[in-house]
Amino acid sequence: MREARTFDFRHRSHFTRPLAILPDADHAQRERRFRAIGRTDTGRGLFIVFTGRRKGDEVLMRPISARYMHKKEIDAYEKENPDL
């Protein structure tokens, strides 16, 4: 059985720069969704789907899904975004 991995969204240091934030129109039905794709501080590929929620004057990020990327996804991401 695989070990479960969790993300602690209270810490903002998961992604290092550069980072791609793209609209997720394929899955957005009633709300605007975005995909954040990049690398962690330790170099692992990370994929997060999120939406924004307004709370007073603030817009907060509400994560929908977060996971490490597979090798095939990392290769495709690097090929499509050579400048990142």
Phi, psi and omega in degrees: 000138181284148177285133179285140178242140180236160178243140177254101185285355177289338181261132184266008186263016180295317182265143168253164178278151357281161185221136177256127173243117187236148175293150179244065185295333181296331184245358181275113180255305181246354182218156177282126178245153179226154176246128174251125183231128180184203181238151177280175177301334180265003176095002179280141177290133184229137182233121180231133172254132182211166174227164179260144176233134178271132176226098186067235179269356183263150169248119183256149176274124176251107180291139177255319181208145176211134179198161173284146181276150175280160181306317181297321178292320179297315179300316179294318179299315180292325178291319181284338184231066184295338181275350182268000000 
